[in-house]
Amino acid sequence: MLFKIIKWPFVGTYMVKWQSPLTELEKRDWQPIAVKSRSGGMIQALFAAARTETAKATIVLGHPMKREAKAYFLKNGYTDLLRDNGFHTLVFDFNGFGESTNGSFSYFEDIIAIGKEAKEIIPDLPVGYHGISLGGQWGIVAFADNQHPFEFAIIESAVTTPEEFWFRYPLAYKILKVLNYLMPRYARKVRVIDRIKDAKNLKSLLLIYSYADELVSVEMGERLRRNSPVPTELWTVENADHILMMKSPHKEAYKEKIISYFNQAVDGIHHP
């Protein structure tokens, strides 16, 4: 209950009852999964197999800060795109979002927990990650942990520090400053621009940003690229609003870039 109260100024309006966008027929493709996270939440997820004869990898999708939670990927064509191109797909709700029970602010623990589960489901295939905004920010923090199973990742529209995002929201920003004062070690642990320096296990990383994004700048992506210890590409578009690449004029190029990157990443694992 305490975490729920503290979280309210930040994500409270997004922690609503989840509604599935899937039809009864579509639900047959998706296997429900529940995993306990060290954040304290029970993480709810859905897994679907690739639609191709053989699969290349399993891709875990980390959603942005939206009421839709994992449905964001189902509704915007990401899961169809991946499955049609040979990738098993796993979508999940961060703790407190969607169907997942509430836990602490340590969303990176949710990513690690669900990533391990993805590896257990299909042990013989590599596991990749695509996180957008909230999912991207906490993905970078997760990559600093030795236990994460991801070998390659797309990080999209992620902030470099929480302060650079929340300063627009006075109440949340004040609470963030108080929390940072009370828990300085934790504040350092989840500072994205520092955590990317400690990225482990990844063989490559793709950063995606838009010049038209009013919440997260391309300059943040450039800073992350400069501090990344693994081969990292920064790919940008001119005209896409925050977390709306799939609804932008760059939609087709964006989809091609996602699949091209994942294909190259898998090929690089098999033929280093």
Summary of the structure (lengths in Angstrom):
residues: 272
radius of gyration: 17.4
end to end distance: 48.1
largest distance: 53.4
contacts: 949
relative contact order: 0.13
helix: 43%
strand: 19%
